[in-house]
Amino acid sequence: MPISERVKKSMEEGSWIRRMFEEGNLLKKQYGEENVFDLSLGNPIMEPPPEFNKELKKLADEPIAGMHRYMENAGYAETRAAVAKQLSVEAGIEFTQDDIIMTCGAAGAINVVLKTLLNREDEVIIFAPYFAEFINYIENHDGVARVLPTDDRFIPRLDVLEDSIGAKTRAVLINYPNNPSGAVYSEDFLHRLGELLSAKSKEIGRQIFLINDEAYSSLVYDGLKCPHIWSHYRQSITVTSHSKDLALPGERIGYIVVHPGISEHKELVDGMIHCNRISGFVNAPALMQRLVTNLQDVTVSIPEYQRKRDLLYDNLTGMGYSIVKPKGAFYLFPESPLENDVDFIKELHKQRVLVVPGSGFGSPGYFRISYCTDDRTIEGALEVFRKVAQKFNLG
Ligand SMILES: Cc1ncc(COP(=O)(O)O)c(C=O)c1O
């Protein structure tokens, strides 16, 4: 066998999103792109904000000597300082460039953090529904993913967490605004989570790290501000990127934020910088670091995403679908009208609407709709959702 058993297993279990992508391509070939309504991918169709192109042009017109060379593995000091400055404004606690490591997207950031923290068989707790790649990332670094439930609004169950933390627990990995549910955790929840982890760390005699994936933190609606973890737990490490807020997922630019008050800060940061290097990332893309330095307070249009969310949410609930209204990200996570979510998405596929079954996120009985797409696709899909709702007597 030319590939390792681990890779073979991971490929066989595969990702539902990837499967949808491949199935979607077949349908598009068969019926034409315009006749397939693809709500399966989290690949924003929005273009980056105009400020991005201005920065790009400025750099092309006035290149900086040496701008394509190797650099410090943590990234450019001025980029890290710009990120730290913006976070200090948002979070009300003081960050410096020494708390920031630039990475190849949030995905690169999570892998670097896990590589730095995990010993073989250390447990990382995640909550269903979860971003499916979390399992691969944890296994990449010989960790064990322990999946715990959320409540009926997709908020982690702290009572279950309390009972589940044990000697092997190394970290808890959370994600809000959540992919796939769109849930945003409240300050009160984060406070209770922080208290629980502090108490449990004392009890088990080792620090539990909280890793917070904030890839969607700018995408929150109805005037909400996405709360941050930093004022609630010091042993926290945040991972994020500009894939969603600046619509740059192909450019692979993200960063790690290490809480300034975390214990053994320097050793941890040095470990992560080292892991950025030895994972083969070496450093985050140079050009992108330069570009995002002056774009820390810029985002794509949030009202535009909110409008798309409302278009889908209002129409689908009107048809009888049961959905917890998402407060952020660009996904809806409705209940599947059929008990078996895979059967339900097959029904949609027959009518050329592509979505992902909740099973792909550890939550059977639901399905995920991604609305970072154009209105034509959303409206075409809504027609099919209406037919299917009638067929299953919803509403
Ligand atoms: C929750 C979550 N984390 C991380 C990522 C990866 O982001 P990036 O493209 O910045 O690596 C994604 C991508 O969709 C995501 O949904």
PDBQT file of the ligand as one rigid body, heavy atoms in Angstrom, charges set to zero:
ROOT
HETATM    1  C1  LIG A 401     -14.592  26.489  11.920  1.00  0.00    +0.000 C 
HETATM    2  C2  LIG A 401     -13.517  26.601  10.920  1.00  0.00    +0.000 A 
HETATM    3  N1  LIG A 401     -12.244  26.634  11.331  1.00  0.00    +0.000 NA
HETATM    4  C3  LIG A 401     -11.231  26.721  10.471  1.00  0.00    +0.000 A 
HETATM    5  C4  LIG A 401     -11.465  26.791   9.113  1.00  0.00    +0.000 A 
HETATM    6  C5  LIG A 401     -10.291  26.879   8.184  1.00  0.00    +0.000 C 
HETATM    7  O1  LIG A 401     -10.088  28.212   7.853  1.00  0.00    +0.000 OA
HETATM    8  P1  LIG A 401      -8.852  28.671   6.976  1.00  0.00    +0.000 P 
HETATM    9  O2  LIG A 401      -9.317  28.732   5.558  1.00  0.00    +0.000 OA
HETATM   10  O3  LIG A 401      -8.520  30.013   7.490  1.00  0.00    +0.000 OA
HETATM   11  O4  LIG A 401      -7.770  27.715   7.176  1.00  0.00    +0.000 OA
HETATM   12  C6  LIG A 401     -12.760  26.763   8.624  1.00  0.00    +0.000 A 
HETATM   13  C7  LIG A 401     -13.014  26.799   7.179  1.00  0.00    +0.000 C 
HETATM   14  O5  LIG A 401     -14.104  26.745   6.693  1.00  0.00    +0.000 OA
HETATM   15  C8  LIG A 401     -13.817  26.665   9.547  1.00  0.00    +0.000 A 
HETATM   16  O6  LIG A 401     -15.086  26.615   9.149  1.00  0.00    +0.000 OA
ENDROOT
TORSDOF 0
